[in-house]
Amino acid sequence: YINLPANKLKEFAKTSILNNEALYFSCDVIKQLDSKNGILDVNNFDYESLFGVGFDMDKKARIQTFESSSTHGMALIGVNILPDGTIDKWKLENSWGAEKGNNGFLTMTDEWFSEYMFRLVVNKKYIDAETLKILDQTPVILPAWDPVASFEQ
């Protein structure tokens, strides 16, 4: 793995999709999933108002406490680019069948991508030379109890 900020991964994903190449995408799919409509949005449900408790952990804290991890893989196949060049949503092809989500597809907001995406497999031709230099380093083998090592499940 190369651990990168989400914005860098999004840049590589956007380039790949614009070149008609889908990507393997792994995420914590159940978090904030509107399964009926196939929408992944951090604002789908207001648990704080319902339970009267704050859910303020950031992604790092959720990973460290095993509250969030990679639970499902899908194909990242689309991106919606606004006129100003920003991205507001992405399209995933799921494996649950056409009766789930929106005919087997999910739409995730860009913010959801940042919070719940864990793994993105990108063809090296879409990765900049500076990032590729990381692959020249000696890899660090994570212990089995490390939260990131648990993503292999």
C-alpha positions in Angstrom: 0.0 0.0 0.0 0.9 3.6 -0.4 -0.9 5.7 2.2 -1.9 9.0 0.6 -4.3 11.8 1.4 -7.8 11.2 -0.1 -7.4 14.2 -2.4 -4.4 12.7 -4.1 -6.2 9.4 -4.5 -9.2 11.2 -6.0 -6.9 12.9 -8.5 -5.6 9.5 -9.7 -9.2 8.1 -9.7 -10.5 11.0 -11.8 -7.7 10.6 -14.3 -8.3 6.8 -14.6 -12.1 7.2 -15.0 -11.7 9.9 -17.6 -9.5 7.4 -19.5 -12.4 4.9 -19.3 -10.6 2.6 -16.8 -12.6 1.6 -13.7 -10.8 1.0 -10.3 -11.1 -1.4 -7.5 -12.6 0.5 -4.5 -12.8 -0.8 -1.0 -14.8 1.0 1.7 -16.9 0.8 4.9 -20.0 0.5 2.8 -22.6 0.3 5.6 -21.8 3.7 7.1 -24.5 6.3 6.1 -25.8 4.0 3.3 -29.3 4.7 2.0 -29.6 1.2 0.5 -33.1 1.8 -1.0 -31.8 4.7 -3.2 -28.2 3.6 -3.5 -26.8 6.8 -1.9 -23.7 7.0 0.3 -23.6 10.5 2.0 -22.3 11.5 5.4 -25.5 13.4 5.9 -28.0 10.6 5.1 -28.9 10.0 8.8 -28.8 12.3 11.8 -27.8 9.9 14.6 -26.7 12.7 16.9 -30.2 14.1 17.1 -31.8 10.7 17.4 -29.6 9.5 20.3 -28.5 12.8 21.8 -24.9 11.8 21.6 -22.1 13.2 19.5 -20.3 11.0 17.0 -17.3 13.2 16.5 -14.5 10.7 15.7 -12.5 11.6 12.6 -11.4 8.9 10.2 -8.1 8.2 12.1 -9.9 7.7 15.4 -12.5 5.4 13.7 -9.7 3.3 12.3 -7.7 3.1 15.5 -10.7 2.0 17.5 -11.8 -0.5 14.8 -15.1 1.5 14.5 -14.5 1.7 10.7 -12.6 -0.5 8.3 -12.7 -1.8 4.8 -15.8 -4.1 4.6 -16.7 -4.3 0.9 -15.1 -3.9 -2.5 -16.7 -2.5 -5.6 -15.8 -0.9 -8.9 -15.4 2.8 -9.0 -16.7 3.7 -12.5 -17.8 7.3 -12.6 -17.2 10.8 -11.5 -19.3 14.0 -11.6 -17.2 17.0 -12.3 -18.8 20.4 -11.8 -18.3 23.4 -14.1 -15.7 24.8 -11.7 -13.7 21.6 -11.9 -14.6 20.3 -8.4 -16.1 16.9 -7.8 -19.4 16.4 -5.9 -20.1 12.7 -6.4 -18.8 9.4 -7.7 -20.4 6.2 -9.1 -19.8 2.7 -7.9 -20.9 -0.6 -9.5 -21.8 -3.0 -6.7 -21.9 -6.8 -6.6 -25.2 -7.1 -4.7 -27.3 -7.4 -7.9 -29.7 -5.1 -9.7 -32.4 -5.2 -7.0 -30.1 -3.3 -4.6 -29.3 0.4 -4.7 -30.0 2.0 -8.0 -30.1 -1.0 -10.4 -26.9 -2.3 -8.8 -25.1 1.0 -8.6 -24.3 3.3 -5.7 -23.7 7.1 -5.8 -21.4 8.5 -3.1 -20.7 12.1 -2.3 -17.1 13.3 -2.5 -17.2 13.9 1.3 -18.3 10.2 1.9 -15.4 9.1 -0.3 -13.0 11.0 2.0 -14.4 9.5 5.1 -15.1 5.9 4.3 -12.8 4.9 1.4 -9.9 2.6 2.5 -8.4 1.1 -0.6 -8.1 2.2 -4.2 -6.2 0.2 -6.8 -4.8 2.5 -9.4 -2.9 1.6 -12.6 0.6 3.0 -12.2 0.3 5.0 -15.5 -2.1 7.4 -13.7 0.2 8.0 -10.7 2.8 10.8 -10.8 6.5 10.1 -10.7 7.0 11.6 -7.2 4.4 9.3 -5.7 5.8 6.2 -7.5 9.2 6.9 -5.8 7.6 5.6 -2.6 7.6 2.1 -4.1 11.4 2.2 -4.1 11.4 2.2 -0.3 11.6 -0.9 1.8 8.0 -1.9 2.7 6.9 -1.9 6.3 5.2 -5.1 7.3 2.4 -4.3 9.7 1.7 -6.5 12.7 -1.6 -8.5 12.6 -3.2 -6.4 15.3 -2.7 -3.1 13.3 -6.0 -1.7 12.1 -4.7 -1.3 8.6 -3.5 -4.9 8.5 -7.1 -6.0 9.4 -8.3 -4.6 6.0 -7.2 -7.8 4.4 -10.2 -9.7 5.8 
